[in-house]
């Protein structure tokens, strides 16, 4: 598969759960495409959405079955679920965690997934698959609960993690002296939470998390990406 291109498969108008995959690709300086975005640019938003719907939900994918986007495709290999696809990219792009820390990195990735999943549910308390805008009244209650009772617990874990590892985002990372896929997964969820729950997040005592996000944002390739039109804004209503 060495000469085959990397494709990121996701909804063409969302940062969403594909964002950490973009961050890994961008930090690695990898060449990649987003086919659904290319279709949207050429034929419109509905066509871009249809590309993903056909691929994941109407039998368009003839390779290994995937439940839903995001996914990374390389030739006939397709890997979905954010944390699994992130780990796959780490191996493909020389950003893997050393084998001695593999399971610890997987555990951190699992915590990121739990944080995103719980945070998203707060915006969809009535019906998980229904738009936030159709349940805003109910969501106001659950989001307030999450900000008061749950946000500090999730962010607090990452604060303890950064303290334990001594990671600073410049000379020291979570599992060694070079950046890996899990560093960017943690950056993603903290940056998302800081934007999604802005006022509540700013009241937390999490200086290491704040410094971590700032340090990763200052990395040359990430800084360039953040300023580019490749970087989509957060949706603001789903940890997306």
N, C-alpha and C positions, 0 to 999 in steps of 0.2 A: 504493500500500500504506500510505499515511500514517495512515489511521484504523484499520487492522487490528491486532488484539492480538498480542502476542508470547507464544508457547508454548514452554516448555522440555520436550523429550521425552527422558526418561531413566528408568532403573529407579527406582521410587518409594522404595526403602529405602536407597539408596546416595548418598554424597557423590560419590565416584568422579570420572570424567573430566568430569562435568557441573559440578563445583564452580567452575572458573574462569568458566563462563558465568553461574552464579548471582552470583558476585562482581561481575562487570561490570554485570549487571542491577541489583543492589542498590546499587552505588556510583553508578550513574546515576539512581537513584530511579525506575526504570522500573516500569510496571505489567506484570506477567506472570503466567502461570499454569503449573502443572505438572499436566497432565491425569491422568497416571498416579497421582500422589499423591492427587489428588481422588477418583479411582476407588477407590484403596486405602482412604482414609478412609471412604468410603461403603459399600464392598462387601467389604473385606478385602484382605489382601496378595496372595493368589492372583489376584484380579481385577485388581489393579494391574499385576502381572507380565504377565498375559494381554493387557492393553491394549498393552504395549510389544511383546510377542511377535507379536501380530496385526498391529500397525502395521508393524514392520520385517521380519518373517520369514515372514508368511503372506499378504502381498499387500494389507494394509490401507491402505498408503500408495499413493495413485493419482497422486501428483505426482512430482517428480524422484526417481529411485531413490536410496536410501540404504542403505549396507551394514549399519550398526549405529548404535545411539545412542552418544553424545548427538547431538541435533539441535535447531535452532531453527526453528520454523515461524511464518510470518507470512502469513496468508491461504493462497494456494496455493504460496507459495515455502517450500521446506524446504532447510536447509543443515546438513550434518552434518560430522563430524570436528572435534574440539575446537578446534584452532587456526584452522580456517577459519570455524567458527561464531563464535569470539571476534572475529575480524577483521570479520565481518559485523555483529555487534552494535556494534563500535566505530564503524562508519560509520552505523548506524542511530541511535545514541544520542549522537553528538557526541563520541566518545572515540577517534577515529581518530588514527593517527600521520601526521604531515606527509608528503607524497608524497616528499620528498627522502630520507626515512629508511625508506621502505616496505620495501625489500629487507632492510635490516639488521634491522628488526623481525621480518620473516618468518624470518630466520635464527635469531634468538633463540627464536622460537616453535618452530622445528624442534628446537632443543636441548632445550627443555622436553619436547617429545614424545619425543625419544630417551631422556631421563632417566626419564620415567614408564614407557616401554616396557621398558627394560632393568631397572628396579627391579621392575616387576611380574613379569617373567620369572623373577627369582630366587625368587619364591614359588611358581612353577609349573614347576619344572625337569624334571619327568617328563612331564607332559602339560599343555600350555598351557591347554586349556579345562576341565580337571578342577579341582575344588575344592582349595584349599590344604590343607584338613584331611585330604585323602586322600593327601597327599605331604609331610607335615610333616617326616618324617625326612630325606628328600632335600633339602628346602628349607632345613633347618638348615645344611647344608653350603654351599649356594650363597649364602644370605643372609650367612653369615660371610665368604665370599670377597668379596662385593660391598661389605660394610662395610669390609673391610681394603684392598681393591685398587681399588675403583671409585668409591665414594661421594665421596671427597675430590676426584677429578678432575671430577666433575659439579658439585659445589658450588664448587670452585675456579674454574670458568669464570664462574659468576655473581658471585663475589667480584671477579674481574678486570673484569667488565662494569660493576659498580657503581663501582669505582674509576675506570675510564676515563671513564664518563659523569658522575661526580660526583653521581649520583642519591642522594637521601636520604629520599624518600618524603613529604616535607613541602613544600619549596619548589622542589625539583628532581627531575625524573623521568627515565626512561631516554632519552626523546627530546623533551625540552622542559620547559616550566614548568607543564604541566598533565598530570594523570593520564590515561593511555590504556589500551586493552585489554591491551597487552603488559605493562604494569606489574603488572596483576593476575594475568596468567598466570605471571609470575616469582614473585610472592608466593605463589601457589597451590602451585607445585612445591617451594618452599623450606619452606613451612609443612607440607606433606605429608611431606617428607623428615625434617624435625625431629621429627615425631610417629612416623613409621614406623620410623626408625632412631635412636631417641632417644639412647641411650648413645653410639653411634658418632658421631652428629652433634655432640653436645656436646663431644667431644674435638677437633673440627676447629678450625683457626685461620681463622675466617670472621666477624670482627666486623662487617663491612659487611652481610653477609647477615642476621645477627641483628638489627642495627639497622633494616634495611629491613623485615623482617617486623613488628617492633614498631611502626614508624611507620605502616605500612598498617593494621594492626589497630586503631590509635588513631583512624583517620579516622571521623568520626561515624556515617556510614551503615554502614560495615563493622563498627564496634564494636557497633552495634545489631543487625545481622544475626547476628554471632557469638553473641550472647546469646539469640537468638530460637529458636523451635522450627523455623524454616525451615532452620537450620544443622544438618546431620546429622553425627554423629561419623565420624572416619576408620575404615575397616574394619579397618585394622591388619595386613593380610596381602596387600597387592597394590598398594601405592601408590594406593589407592582411598579 
